[in-house]
Amino acid sequence: MKEFFRIAYRSPLEEEVRKNFRYLAHQECPTEPETFYLKFIGVGFVQAMNDDLWYRSFRSQILTLTEANKNSGWLVLSRAKEIYEEAAKANPKEYANDTFERWLTFLTGNNLLIRHPSEMLEITTRGKDFLCFMAHWGRDAQDKRL
């Protein structure tokens, strides 16, 4: 953790933010401001992770997650490849330098799907949570371009 703070960007606004949070924490939880801090960090961290996934994901990847979720959490790898190929065909320029493996690595590397040796994909708790996050904010795969 020391390394995180050592290399982190230190904004000139940091002190003002800390003062505001200290005030809010004591307003919300006068006897235990740590409760407010933990709640804020927990909610904020998950929100930031899901926002990041939303902005970096392709429509085809979200459709893959959705299809796995609809199939009791499972999807045959060949079906995921079909989804990828449909997207690549519809967007040849954008997918020209991409491969199925790289596209799939986004999903597995971000712990949204598990790739099993049986060539099955399984949606993870994080993958399901990401879909819930999307539903909460009214986001849909069709809102994405690729």
Buried (B, 14 or more C-beta within 10 A) or exposed (E): EEEEEEEEEEEEEEEEEEEEBEEBBEEBBEEEBEEBBEEBEEEEEBEEBBEEBBEEBBBBBBBBBBBBBEEEBBBBBEBBBEBBEEBBEEBEEEBEEBEBEEBBEBBBEBEBBBBEEEEBBBBBEBBBBBBEBBEEEEBEBEEBEB
